[in-house]
Amino acid sequence: MLKPRYPITTPRLTLRPFTTDDLDALHAYESRPDVARYLYWTPRDRNTVREHLDKKITRTQLHDEGDALDVAITRNDTGALIGNTLLIWTSRTHRQGEIGYILHPDHHGHAYAAEAAREMLRLGFDHLGLHRIVGRLDARNTASARVLQKLGMRQEAHLIDNEHVKGEWVSEMIYAMLETEWTP
């Protein structure tokens, strides 16, 4: 079980639970085609974002496998919500998890995704006691691959045309890190 103490702060970011007040900022990036391009979903309208926000608001603790932390990423200097990051507990038996992140494109290129995702690794390894954490991504998403590499994760698999997403076959990359490789 993992009940993080919020907010979680880094030198430049604050990670906190989502609130209903985050609707406009969340919609600002989830509605963008360039954000949804490599994800399973298409750009979201305001009502769909509201539905997903309601779920995000409840995803603040990990009680059992299948649960996810999905927290807002805000900048310390402005307080602006710029994205979200998550940690999914995928297996209790095998002590495994998965990390992910989405950032508003206006905030790409500043290493914010890596800074936030590093905290998800820290929570997974240091607080939940996970043995292995993966990051999965569309193989065309080279920017996201660079984030995982920056975190010290290694590429373990390149699955060719393994999923049919949005009407096309897409390949998937899988990166991973073991607890013995984790360096905060």
N, C-alpha and C positions, 0 to 999 in steps of 0.2 A: 504494500500500500504506500502511496505517496501523496502527501498533502503539502505542497510547497507553501512557503511563507511569501506572500505577495505584499508589495511589488518586489520583483527580482530586478536588481539594477546592475548594469555594466557601466563602463566608463562613459558610453554615449547613449545608452538605451535603457528604457524601463519596459519590462515585460509584466503584464498585468491581465487579470481577467477582463473579458469583453463586457460591456454594458450596453443597454439600449441606446445610449447616447452615441454609440459608435456607428450607427446605421449609415449616415452620410459618408463618412470616411471609408467604411468598408465597401459601400456601393461604388465609390469613386474608383476603386481598382478592380473589384470583382466584375464590373460591367464592361471592362475593356477587353476587346478581342486579343490584344497582344499579351494580356495576362493569362487568359484562358487557353491560349494557343496550344500549350503542351500539357494541359490538365485534362481530366476526364469530362469536365463540364464545359458548356458554352457560356459566353458572357451572360451574366445574370441581371434580370430586371430587378427593380427595387423590392417587389414583393418576395421574390425568391431569395434575395439577399437577407431580407427581414426574417424569413423562415430559417435560414442557415445561421443567422446571428442568434436567434433564440436557442439553437443547439449549442453554439459556441459558448454562450453565457454559462451553460451548465457543465462545460468540459474543463474543470479546474482541478480535478483530483483523479488519481488512478487507484481504483479499488481492486480491480481484477483484470486479467487479460482481456483485450478487446476495448478497454477504456482508453481515452486519449485526453491529453492536455492540449488545449488549443487556445493560445494566449495572444493578446494584442502586443504588437511591437510599437512603442512610442519613442520619439526622440526626446532626450533629456533637455536639450536647449530650447525646443519649441513646444513640447508636449503633444505634437501632432502624431496621430496614428498613421504609421507608414506601412504596416503589413501585419502578418501573423506567423507564428511558428508553432510547431506541434511535436509532441512525443506520444507515440502510440505504444502501448504495452501489448505486443503481439503474442507472447508465449510466457506463461508462468513457469511451466515445466522446463523449458529450454532457456529461460531468462533472456528473452530477446525483445527488442523494440525497434521502432522505426522513427526517424525524424523527418520533418518537412518544413517548408517555409514558402511564403508568398510575400513579395514586396511590391509596392506601388512603383511602376517604372521610373517615376521622377526621383526615386531614391536608390536606383541601381548604381553600381560602380563605386560605392563608398564602404564596402565590406560590412554593411549592416546585417545582411543575411547570415554571414559567418559568425558574427558577434552574437546574434540571437540564437542561432542553432548550437553554438558551443555551450550555451546554458542548458539546452535540452540534453546534450550529451552529458553534461555534468549532473543533471538531475537523474538521468537514466543510470549512469554508472555509479555515482557517489551516493545517491539517496535511495534509488530503487534496487540497486544491486544487480543490474543487468550484466550479462556476460557478453552480449553482442548487440550492436545497433546498426541498422542499415539505412541507407537512403536510396530510394528508387526514383528514376526519372526517365522521361522520354529521351531517347538517345540523341535526338536533334538539339536538346537543350544544353548546349555547351557551356553557357553561363552558369547554370546550376551545377554542372559537373565540376566546374572550377571552384565553386563554393565548397563542395564536398572534399575536393582535393586539398583545399586550403585548411580544412578542418583536420587533415591527416588521415582521411578515410581512403581506402584503396579500392580500385575497381575490381570487382570479383566476377562480374558476368556482363555479357552483352547478348541479350536475348533477341534474336532476329525475328521480326514480324510476329511477335508473340501475343499481341492484343489487337483487337479490332475496335478502334476508337474513332468516333465521329465519322464513320464511313470509310475509314482507311486502316490498313495494317500498319502498326507502328512497332518499332523496336524499343526495348527497354534496357537501361543500364542499371546495374546494382552496385552500389558502393557499400563498404562495411568497415567497422572497427570493432576490435575486441577490447574488453576491459583492461587487458594487459598492455594494450597499445595506447590507452587513454592518457593524455597528458593535459591537465587543465591549463 
